[in-house]
């Protein structure tokens, strides 16, 4: 039976916090719905101290920001986007339009059509989340989305140049310096100056995730990608330095970012706890990572690898890193995770920044029912059907009887009309 060496925050406290987040988001969305641009301006000034003449960056502003990025940084951005683009293109190639004759004269098919317009949210605040621009904008481009708008908050009173460069290189059509719930509201509801999008994508904090939840239905969303999560599964072959490093690597995202260790080794569990404290003494982001680990960190000791699978699937974390002698054991057995990182040679930072898989992933247990953002999220799979006269008469006879069985008389009339219109004597035979 699993034993906890360390538990995260009590659920009662997290539920109370969730209620406060819901109420805050609801009020902001209502303000934007009623106040449009004026509300956006007031909220931006209140939360970010940012109220420029226009939230949308002009072509000249974009050129100036991109020209100020060092050549090596631009090359690195292009490399990362090439990896994301290539993997998304390979994924797109797996999605085929189909057409099949299911019965003589009955043709059914489906097509994958891109969403018309997408709003991509790229988080900011403490960190410039440059890579989030690759994950949403580049992937949407590969899917064939015609209009891509992107929002990111200001940093230190100015547009974050590296993030803007990534947006431009990725192919965004409209770029706004606007953050948080107000950005999601503007992209979903529209204002006098911002035309609404059909879909919202991108990660963010709990407020951004809640805004997407409340806006879902008005617009489509990718998934609820809130504060990032990391789970490390390790056995006695892992070393505490690597485990602690990889846990803190995600905990530094924010003070509400859960990090967990599941291990079969009590010695490793104890060593990791000591190593975490040691690393936090010198980590530049210890103020955030230390708080996240204190409030949301978990260490779970299990008796077997099978029990580790059970516990990992129960947590259903966003990122799962496997540091065991046989990582493939978990690739074959785990079912609830956003992305899997197999062996010490890879890590979550690779996935977050550059390796090519998408880093917008399910959190808070959503991995039980969905995967992360990928090219397929930007596509609508729509169906069509066509019948010959002979097939219409045959299908219509079945349909008529089934509609009568259910009491749908107007439905039955549709079928009967075709049966009567295509009698055997009027149907040509070859």
N, C-alpha and C positions, 0 to 999 in steps of 0.2 A: 504494500500500500504506500502511496506517495506521502512523503513528509515535507513540510515547509520549513526550510531554514530561515526564510524571510518572506513576509507577506507584503502585498501592496496596500494601498489605501482601502479602508472599509467601504463597502458598497453604499452604506447609508449616506456617507459624506459625498460620494460621487453622484448619487441620485439627486441630492440637494443642489449640487453644482449644476447638473444637467437642467434642472428646472429653471434656474436663474439664467442659463444660456438661452433656453427656449424663449423666455419672456423678453430678453434683450433683443434677440433676433427678430421676433415678431413685431416689436415696436419700430425697429429700423426699417423693416420691409414696408410697414404701413406708412411710415413717414415718406419713403421714396415713392410709393404708389400714389400718394396724395400730392406730394410737393415737387416731384420731378427734379429738374436741374437745381432748383433752389435748395431742396432738401439735400441733394448730393453735396452741394457746395458747403452747406452748413455742417454736415456730418464729417466731411473731409477736413474742414478747418478744425473741428472739435477734436477728432481722433488723431489726425496726422499733422495739424498745423499747415495744411496744404490747400491753397485756394487760388490757383493760377487763372489767368483769363480763359484758358481752355484746358480741359483735362486731357484732350487728345493731342498727341505730339505731332507737329507738322513735319513735312518731309525735310525741311532745313534743320529742324531740331534733331531729327533722327540721324541725318548725315553727320551733324556735329558730334553727337554722342558716339556714334560708331567710329568716327575718325580718331577719337581720342583713346581708343582701346589699343594696347600694345599688340604688335604683330603676332607675337607668340601666343597671346591669349586668344586672338581671333583664329589662329590655326588650331588651337586646342578645341575651341568651340566647334569649328568645322569638322574636326575629327570625331568629336562626340556625336554631332548630329548625323554624320555619315553612318555611324554604327546604328543609331536609332532608326534612321531611314531604311537602311538595308534590311534590318530584322522586320520592320513593319511591311516592307515590300514583299518579303518572303511569306509573311503571314497573310497578306492580301491575296497572294497567288493560291493559297489553299481554299479560298472562298470562290466557288464557281457558280455562275448562273446555270440553271438546269431547265430542261424541257423534256417531258416524257409522255408518251401515249399510254395511259394507264388502262384503258379499255379501247376497243375499236372505235375511233372517232372522237375520243375524249383526250384532249391535250391539256396537261397541267405543267406549270413551271414556276420558278421563282427567279427574281433578280435582286442583286444587292445594289441599292441606290444610296449615294452619300447624303447625309443630312445637309440641308441647304446652308445653314449658318451656325457657327459654334463660337461661344464665348469661353476663352481659355483664361483661367485664373492662375497667376504665378505668384506664390506667396513671397513676402519680404519681411520687413521688420528688422529683427536682429541680424539675419543673414540674407544675402542676395541669393535667392533660390534659382540660380541661372538654369540649372538642369531641368527644372519643371517646364521651361519654355520648350526645350527639345521634345519632351515627352508628349505634350499636348499639341503644339502647333505643327511640328514635323509629322506626327502621326496623322493628324487631321488632313494635312496636305496629301499624304500618300493615299488616304481614303478618297480624295477627290472633293473635299468640302470647298465650296466656291467662295465663301466669305468667312474669314477667321478674324475675330476681334480678340484682343488680349489686354488684360489689366494687371498691373502690379503696383504696390504702394511705393511712395517715395521713401528714400533712405537719407537720413541726415538733411532733410529739407530739399532734396534734389532727386531727379530721376536716377535710378540705379543703372549706370551706363552698361555694365556687363550684361545685365538681364535684358536691357533694350537691344543690345547687339545680338543676343541670342534670338530674340523675337524677330528682328529684321532678317537675320540669316535663315531662320526657320520659315519665313514667308507670311507673317501676320499682315493682314490688310489694314487694320486699324489698331493703334496702340494708345492706351490711356494710362495715365499715372493716377491710379485710383485703387484703394485697398479695402480689404475686409468685406464685411457684409454689404456695405454700400456698393462695392464693385459688382458683387453678385446680383444685387437688386437692379442696378442699372442695366446689366447685360441681359437679365431675364425679363424685366418689366418695361424697359425702355424709358427714355426721358425725351424732352424736346430736342436734345442734341445727340442722343445715342439711340440708334435703331436697335430693337431687341433681337437677340439670337434665338435659335430654335433649341439650343442645347448648351448646358454648362459643364465644363470639365476642369479638373485640376485639384490638387491637394490643398490643405490649409489646416488651420487650427479648429478647435471644436465649434467656434462660431461660424466659420465658413462651412463646415460640414452640416451644421444645423440649418443654415440658410439654404443649402442645396436641398435638404430634406423638406423644408417648408415650401420651396419653389417647385419641387417636383410635381409634374402634372401640368403646370403652366409651361414648363420647359422640360426637356429630357435632361438627364444627368448621366455621368459616367458611373459613379458609385459614391458612397459616403466615405471619403478619404480624410479622416480627421488626424489627430496627433499620431505621429509615427510610432510603430511598435517593433521590437526585435526580440526574438527568442533564439537562444543558443542551446542546442542539444549537444552534450559532450559526454565522453566516457573517460576512462582513466588514461587514455593516450593523449588527451588534450593538455595544454599547459595553461596555467591560470593567467599568465600575462596576456595571451591572445584572447582568452575568454573575456577578461575584464576590458581590454581595449575595444573589443567589438561590441560589448554591451554599452559602454560609454559613447561609442561612435554614433549610436542612435539616440541615447538619452540626452545628448547635447542639443537636439533639435528644439526641445522646449520642456518646461517644468512639468508638463502632464504627459510626457512620453513614456509609456511602459517599457521596461526591459526585464527579461526573465531568463533564467538558466534552469534547464532540466538536465540532471546528470545522474549517472549510476555510481558516481564516485563521491563518497563523503569527504575524502581528502581534497578533491578538487573543489568541492563546494566551499570548504573552509578556506582553502588557499585563495580562491577567487574573491571572497569577501574581504580578505586582508589586502589583496592586490588592488581591488577597487578603491579602498581607502588610500592606499599609497599613491595611485595615479591621480586621484582627485586633489592631492596636495599640490600638484604642479600643472594640472590641465588648465589651459587658459579659459576654457568654458565651464569650469567647475561650478560656478554659481548656478548655472542652469542644469548641467548634467547631474550634479550632486543632489539638487532638490528633486529632480525626476527620479533618481535612484532611491532616495530616501522615501518618497511618497508612493512610488509606483513600481519599485523593483521587487522581483520575486526570485527566490532560489528554491527549487523543488528537487528533492532527492527521491529517485525511483529505484526499484529493485531489479529491473530488467529493461532491455531495449523495447520489448513489447509494451511495457508500462509507459515508457517514454513516448511511444506513438500515441497511446491513449490520452496522456496528459497534453501532448502537443496539439492533437486534434480538438481537445476540449477548449484550449486557449484560442485556437484558430487565429494566430497572430499574422500580422502583415508580412514581416520578414522572418524566415526561419533559416538559421545557419547551422549546419551539421558539422561538428568537429569530433568525429568518431573514426575508428579504424576502418569502418565499412560504410561510407555515406550512402551508397546505393541502397542499403537496407531501408532507409527512410524515403528515398525516391520511390521505391516500390510500394510503400505502405501508407505514407501520410496522404491525407485527403483534404485537410483544411488548412490552407496557407495561401498567402498572396504571391510570394516568390520564395524559391528555395535556393540556398547557396550551399553547394556540396563540397566539403573538404576545406582545409586550411588555406589552399591556394587562392580561393576566392573570398569575397566578403560583401557585406551589404553596401559599403561605399562604392564598390565597382558598379553595382546595380543602380545605385542612386545617381551616379554621375556620368558613366561613360560606356559601359560594356555593351549596351544596345537593347536590353529588355526594358520594359516600361516601369518607371518607379511610382506611378500613381496606382496605389494598391488598396485593397479592402482593409479596414481597421475595425476594431470593436466587435469582433466576431462575425463580420460580414463575409469572411472567407468561407464560412459554412455554405454560402449559397451563390457566391460570385467570385470571378477572378478580377484581375486588375484592368486598367485601361489598355486597350490595344486597338489596332486598326478596325477591327470588327465593330467596336463600340460606335464608330462614326457612320456605320452603314445600316440602312433599314432593309431588312429582307422582306420583300413584298411578293405576293403570289398573283398568278393570273390563270385563267382557264378558258377553253374554247371547245365547242362541240360541233360536230357535223349534224345535219338534220336527223339522220338515223340515230346517232348517239343521244341527241336531245330528247327524242321520243322515248328511248329506252330508259334514260336517267329520269325523265319526267314521270314515268309511271311509278317508279320506286318513290320518288320525291312526293308525289301526290298522296300515296298511301301513308307515308311517314308523317306528313303534315296533318292529315286527318287524325292519325293516332294521337297527335299532340294537341289537336284543336286549333291549329293555325290555319284558318280558312282562307285568309288572303294569300298566305304562302302557297296553299294548295292551288289557288286560282292561277298563280304564276306558272306552276307546273302543268296544270290542265290546259292552259292556253297553248303551250308548246306541243303537248300531246295531240291536241286537236288540230293545230296548224300543220303538223308534219305527220299526217296519217300515212299508212304504208303505201297507199296507191299514189301519193304525191312525192314519195321519196324515190329518187332515182337510184337504181342499182347499177353497178359497173357492168 
